[in-house]
């Protein structure tokens, strides 16, 4: 079965209402529960069926991907509200202790959720997350792109960027998805990979992404509260990821974690759980066992 599809059985789907937002969730697989923050439609397409044999993956919408009964201001996308929604879904499902997983910007949500609700978290998994979206880390990202990328990949990115303004003008409400698709040369080990099917049917609230990804994650200081976080953290990075600051940018932050494990995937861009699923699964499960009493 393609990883772009959900497994045929054992899938529980539902919704949880939070104010005007309808948060969808999909619970799939068996084993220890692991909440994946983001889109309940996009993210099931990126994790392997094999991983579902070891973990009960709970894919949860946040407000940026949820349908709303009205247009909401940026204040309704405050980080604390987004974290409270994840907690609301955990309570709804009756899950006691969970592994919390966040990919890209959602890695910040996973880490901040663990800080806020440590009693209900056993492990934190961050996938292809830079230390922040701030100017200094963006500069490191651009330096990595300039110094480490072959001319063919750069030429592909330049061709795609020329299409971006017209496509955004034609469908501004989809500009986040359009941007992600046209940044393929920066996103994937294979610069020709077409991620259109991954985004099929995904709804986006652009106010959330403009505010949270453009402002909150720009200014975030991940070191705040880390001194009180006594949980193991797994950070997976792709060597060919040019969307966020490279893994070397984490060097000054490592000392702030009590237990941080970093794994760099050599044949991955921004999504190693899909691009190198077998190796990613093995590394993640081995780490979970090594950080679980009696594992």
C-alpha positions, 0 to 999 in steps of 0.5 A: 500500500502506498504511504500516501494512503491510510492503512485499510483497517484500525483507523478511528476518525473524529472531530473535536470542537474548539470554539469556531474550529472543527479539529479533525483527528485520525488514530491509526496503528497499534502500540504506544500512543503518539500524537502528531501535531499538524494536519490530520489529512497531510501527515498520515500520508508521510508516516509509514505503515510499518511505523503504525505496527509499533505506534498508535499514531494520532494525527491531530489538526491544529487551527491552521488546518481546521475548518472554522464557522467564521473568519478568526483574527490572529489572536485566535491563533495564539500558541497557548490556544494551539497547545490547549487544543492538542490537550483537548484532543488528548483528553477527548481520546482518554490518552494518559501519556503520549509521545508528542511529535512535530514536523517542521514548525510543528516541532516547536509546538511539540516542544512547547506542549511538552513544557506545558503538559509534561505530566502527559508526555513521555518523549518529544520528537522534533523532525526538521525543525530549526532553532527558530525562523528568525533572521540569524537562522534564516541567514544560516539557511541561506548560507547553507543553500549557497555553499552546499547546493549543486547548480542543477538544484539551484536552477530547478528552484529558480525555474519554480520561483518564477511561477510562484507570483502568478500562482499565488495571485490566482489563489491567494488563499492557497499560498502556503501550499503553493509555496511549499510545492514550489520550494520542492528543490529546497524540500526534497532529496529528489528535487523533482519530487512532486508533493501535490498528492500529499496536499490534496484536500488539505484546508489552510487558514492563512491567518494562522500561518502568517501569524504563527510561522511568520511571527511567533516562530520567528521570535521563539526562544526554545531555551525558555523552560528547557531547564525544567523539562526532564524529558528525552528529545529526539531531533531528526534532520535531513542533510538535504533540507534547505527550508530551515537552518541546518543541523549545525545551527543547533550546536549552541542549544544542545547544552540547554537540553537534559537529554537530546539525541540528534540524527541526520538523515543523509538521503532526506530533505525536509521529510525524512519520515517519508524519504527514508522511512525504513531508516527513520522508523528504525532510528526512532523506535530504537531511541524510544526503546532506549529512553523507556524504562524496561525498553 
